[in-house]
Amino acid sequence: MQPYRSVILLSCWLVALATASAFAFDLRRVTVGPTTFQVEIAQTLQERERGLMYRRELPRDQGMLFVQSPGPAVFWMKNTYIPLDLLYFDINGWLSQIEADVPPCATPTCPLYPSDTSEVRYILEINAGEAARRGIRVGDRLRLE
């Protein structure tokens, strides 16, 4: 009886894994200046609040794009384990600010990273150093494909 139980548990685990990987991330392609990323879109309040928290890795060609109503933006790195670059875009998709190499934070009080402008529409999180490595600069345009 025990071998059958192991087979059933293994089968359930494989089905769950296949289902999770099929629906885990809906990646969209975005271009910033000279480079392209595959990004998850965080549109709902819950998606924006969770962001990249608790993730241990992020492929170099991927990121997370936060979409909000135009206004100021404030980010922090609470429970985020990956150092990131934060790119703030205005309502027309122009890059207005880069917060480079923002470190993770595992303490109860984490520093805040506010936008310099009050008209932010998009925030792109990518691995720390990728903006500089890929030649992304303030004034570059964000294009969703």
BELTAHU-V877547 format. One line per field, one symbol per residue. phi: phi as a letter, one per 30 degrees, with the letter a starting at -180 (. if undefined). A space follows every 50 residues. Layout:
phi = ???
//
This chain:
phi = .dddddddddddddddddddddcdbcdbcbcbhdbbbcbdcccdeddddd hceidcabedcbabcccbdeldbbcbcehcccdbcccccddciddcabcc hdddbccdccdcbdddccbccbbccbeejddddcidbejdccbdc
//
